[in-house]
Amino acid sequence: MTTANAITPKRIYAPKGCNSPVMTHITESERSDLERISELEVRSLSATARMLMLRGIAQYDDDTLNAQ
């Protein structure tokens, strides 16, 4: 039974365990790149930024381990 005053639950877009937000500042050109990628990936800006950060961390770890 649905009532007119029922509150619809908010969709959760982040994976479980994502409970530590990080704010960052980016340039306008970086934001336009992020928007372009998010449209290609059909993701939100925050999900795209998270994906890129995770890929960057993996790349950094690979590069660092290979340099040692």
C-alpha positions as CSV (number, residue, x, y, z in Angstrom):
1,M,0.0,0.0,0.0
2,T,1.5,3.3,-1.1
3,T,0.6,6.6,0.5
4,A,1.0,10.0,-1.0
5,N,3.4,11.0,1.8
6,A,5.6,8.0,1.5
7,I,9.3,8.7,1.2
8,T,11.1,7.0,-1.6
9,P,14.5,5.6,-0.5
10,K,17.5,7.3,-1.9
11,R,19.5,5.2,-4.4
12,I,23.0,4.4,-3.3
13,Y,25.4,4.7,-6.2
14,A,28.7,4.0,-4.4
15,P,29.8,0.4,-3.7
16,K,29.4,-0.9,-0.2
17,G,32.2,0.3,2.1
18,C,32.6,3.7,0.4
19,N,32.0,5.9,3.3
20,S,35.0,8.2,3.3
21,P,34.3,11.2,0.9
22,V,37.3,13.1,-0.5
23,M,37.0,16.6,-1.8
24,T,39.5,17.7,-4.4
25,H,40.0,20.8,-6.6
26,I,40.5,20.4,-10.3
27,T,41.0,22.9,-13.1
28,E,38.3,23.7,-15.6
29,S,40.1,21.7,-18.3
30,E,40.4,18.7,-16.0
31,R,36.7,18.9,-15.2
32,S,35.8,19.0,-18.9
33,D,38.0,15.9,-19.4
34,L,36.2,14.2,-16.4
35,E,32.8,15.1,-17.9
36,R,33.8,13.8,-21.3
37,I,34.9,10.5,-19.8
38,S,31.9,10.2,-17.6
39,E,29.6,10.6,-20.6
40,L,31.6,7.8,-22.4
41,E,31.4,5.5,-19.4
42,V,27.8,6.4,-18.6
43,R,28.8,7.1,-15.0
44,S,28.4,10.0,-12.6
45,L,31.2,12.4,-12.2
46,S,32.0,11.1,-8.8
47,A,32.0,7.4,-10.0
48,T,34.2,8.4,-12.9
49,A,36.6,10.2,-10.6
50,R,36.7,7.2,-8.3
51,M,37.4,4.8,-11.2
52,L,40.2,7.0,-12.5
53,M,41.7,7.4,-9.0
54,L,41.7,3.6,-8.5
55,R,43.3,3.0,-11.9
56,G,45.9,5.7,-11.1
57,I,46.7,4.1,-7.8
58,A,47.1,0.7,-9.5
59,Q,49.4,2.3,-12.1
60,Y,51.4,4.1,-9.4
61,D,51.8,0.8,-7.4
62,D,52.9,-1.0,-10.6
63,D,55.4,1.7,-11.5
64,T,56.7,1.9,-7.9
65,L,57.1,-1.9,-7.6
66,N,58.9,-2.1,-11.0
67,A,61.3,0.7,-10.1
68,Q,62.5,-1.1,-6.9
